Amino acid sequence: CVVSPNAADAELAVALLAQTGVQARAYSGMRELAWALDDRIGCLILVEEALLAEDIPALREALARLPAWCDLPLILVSRDVGALGAAAADAFPDSGNVTLLERPINAHTLISAVQMALRATARQREVGELLAQREQAVRLRDEFLAMLAHELRNPLAPMSNAVHILQMLKTEDPTTLKSIQILERQVGHVVRMVDDLM
């Protein structure tokens, strides 16, 4: 996305990027961009004149709505890169992916910065997909363990009751007494394991 109040400059940048196979869209201001911002956007090119103090909060909020894995690359264009760098740090303190370009811009410099930003975004998306796969795997594991614990707990109640009934028989046979103790101990171990699963 190219954000510039100068429509001619924005369209020139969009046309230049289109020649390299990069699809871009021009926006006249940050508020307009904030409405359209989502995680499908690869990077933002913001010219100095578009960085209006009253519009920065809207863009900051839109950036905050992006997924946690997304650190959308910002390419800021100015005549005074030093002053813009300080302003950008104040305007976008949570952004760790800012490139400053000084005017006049060489077309190759802009294209190179955009391509680098798009590669960074592609890597971020890969990380986002891996995180989503991990979350899905954790959810499936938790569902499986809950189902397993439930299925194990069902036969434990009758087994535990059977041990208690055997203890109430008051038998003197040492083999039977030892067997009851073994059963009681093993049922207790299984109950603790199931409780840990739950």
C-alpha positions in Angstrom: 0.0 0.0 0.0 1.2 3.5 -0.9 0.0 6.3 1.3 0.4 9.8 -0.1 -1.8 12.9 -0.3 -0.3 13.5 -3.7 -2.3 11.2 -6.0 0.2 11.6 -8.9 3.1 10.4 -6.7 1.1 7.5 -5.3 0.0 6.4 -8.8 3.6 6.6 -10.1 4.8 4.4 -7.2 1.9 1.9 -7.9 2.8 1.8 -11.6 6.5 1.4 -10.8 5.8 -1.5 -8.5 3.4 -3.1 -11.0 6.3 -3.3 -13.5 8.1 -5.6 -11.1 5.0 -7.7 -10.5 4.1 -6.2 -7.1 0.5 -5.3 -6.8 0.0 -2.1 -4.8 -2.9 0.2 -4.1 -2.8 4.0 -3.4 -4.4 5.6 -0.4 -4.7 9.4 0.1 -4.3 9.2 3.9 -3.7 6.9 6.9 -7.3 7.0 8.0 -8.4 5.5 4.7 -5.7 2.9 4.9 -6.6 2.0 8.5 -10.0 0.9 7.4 -8.5 -1.5 4.7 -5.6 -2.8 6.7 -5.4 -6.5 7.3 -2.8 -9.3 7.3 -2.9 -9.8 3.6 -1.1 -6.5 3.0 2.7 -7.0 2.4 4.1 -3.6 3.4 3.2 0.1 3.8 4.9 2.9 2.0 4.2 6.2 3.8 5.4 9.5 2.6 6.2 12.2 5.1 3.2 14.4 4.2 0.8 11.5 5.0 2.1 11.3 8.6 -0.5 13.6 10.1 -0.5 13.6 13.9 -4.3 13.3 14.1 -4.3 10.2 11.8 -1.5 8.3 13.5 -3.7 6.8 16.3 -6.0 5.3 13.7 -3.2 3.6 11.9 -1.6 2.5 15.2 -5.0 0.9 16.2 -5.2 -0.9 12.8 -1.7 -2.2 13.2 -2.5 -3.5 16.7 -5.5 -5.5 15.3 -3.1 -7.5 13.1 -2.2 -11.0 14.3 0.5 -11.2 17.0 3.0 -12.7 14.5 2.6 -9.8 12.1 5.1 -6.9 12.3 4.0 -5.2 9.1 7.0 -3.6 7.3 6.8 0.2 7.1 8.7 2.1 4.5 8.8 5.8 5.3 9.9 8.4 2.7 11.1 11.8 3.7 13.5 14.6 2.7 15.0 14.6 6.2 15.5 10.9 7.2 17.0 11.9 10.6 14.0 13.9 11.7 11.6 11.3 10.3 13.3 8.5 12.1 12.7 10.2 15.5 9.1 10.9 14.5 8.5 7.4 13.3 9.9 6.0 16.6 7.4 8.2 18.5 4.5 7.4 16.0 5.0 3.7 15.8 6.9 2.6 19.0 5.8 -1.1 18.6 7.0 -1.5 15.1 10.3 -3.2 14.7 10.3 -3.3 10.9 10.8 0.3 9.7 12.8 1.3 6.6 13.6 5.0 6.1 14.2 6.3 2.5 15.4 9.7 1.6 14.0 11.8 -1.3 14.6 11.9 -4.1 14.2 8.1 -4.3 16.0 6.0 -6.9 13.4 3.6 -8.4 15.7 0.7 -7.8 16.1 1.6 -4.1 12.3 1.7 -3.7 11.8 -1.6 -5.5 14.6 -3.2 -3.4 13.1 -1.9 -0.2 9.6 -3.2 -1.1 10.9 -6.6 -2.2 12.9 -6.9 1.1 9.7 -6.0 3.0 7.6 -8.5 1.1 10.1 -11.2 1.9 10.0 -10.3 5.6 6.2 -10.5 5.4 6.3 -13.9 3.7 8.5 -15.2 6.5 6.1 -13.8 9.1 3.2 -15.5 7.4 5.1 -18.8 7.5 5.6 -18.3 11.2 1.9 -17.5 11.6 0.9 -20.7 9.7 3.3 -22.7 11.9 1.8 -21.2 15.0 -1.7 -22.0 13.8 -0.7 -25.6 13.1 0.9 -25.8 16.5 -2.2 -24.4 18.2 -4.4 -26.9 16.2 -2.1 -29.8 17.3 -2.2 -28.7 20.9 -6.0 -28.5 20.8 -6.3 -32.0 19.2 -3.9 -33.4 21.8 -5.9 -31.8 24.6 -9.1 -33.2 23.2 -7.6 -36.7 22.8 -6.2 -36.6 26.4 -9.6 -35.5 27.7 -11.3 -38.3 25.8 -8.7 -40.8 27.0 -9.0 -39.7 30.6 -12.8 -40.0 30.4 -12.6 -43.5 28.9 -10.1 -44.6 31.5 -12.1 -43.1 34.4 -15.3 -45.1 33.5 -13.9 -48.6 34.3 -12.0 -47.3 37.4 -15.0 -46.7 39.5 -16.1 -50.4 39.4 -12.5 -51.6 39.8 -12.1 -49.4 42.9 -15.5 -50.6 44.3 -14.4 -54.2 43.7 -11.2 -53.7 45.7 -13.3 -52.2 48.6 -15.7 -55.2 48.5 -12.8 -57.6 48.6 -11.3 -55.7 51.6 -14.6 -56.1 53.5 -14.5 -59.9 53.1 -12.0 -60.1 56.0 -10.2 -63.0 54.6 -7.2 -64.5 56.3 -5.7 -66.1 53.2 -2.2 -64.4 52.7 -2.4 -64.9 48.9 -5.8 -63.2 48.7 -4.7 -60.4 51.1 -1.5 -59.7 49.0 -3.6 -59.7 45.8 -6.1 -57.2 47.3 -3.1 -54.9 48.3 -1.6 -55.2 44.8 -5.0 -54.3 43.2 -5.6 -51.4 45.6 -2.1 -50.0 44.9 -2.4 -50.4 41.1 -5.9 -48.9 40.9 -4.6 -46.0 43.0 -1.7 -45.5 40.5 -4.1 -45.5 37.5 -6.5 -43.1 39.3 -3.6 -40.6 39.9 -2.5 -40.9 36.3 -6.0 -40.2 35.0 -6.3 -37.3 37.4 -3.1 -35.9 36.0 -4.4 -36.3 32.5 -7.6 -34.4 33.5 
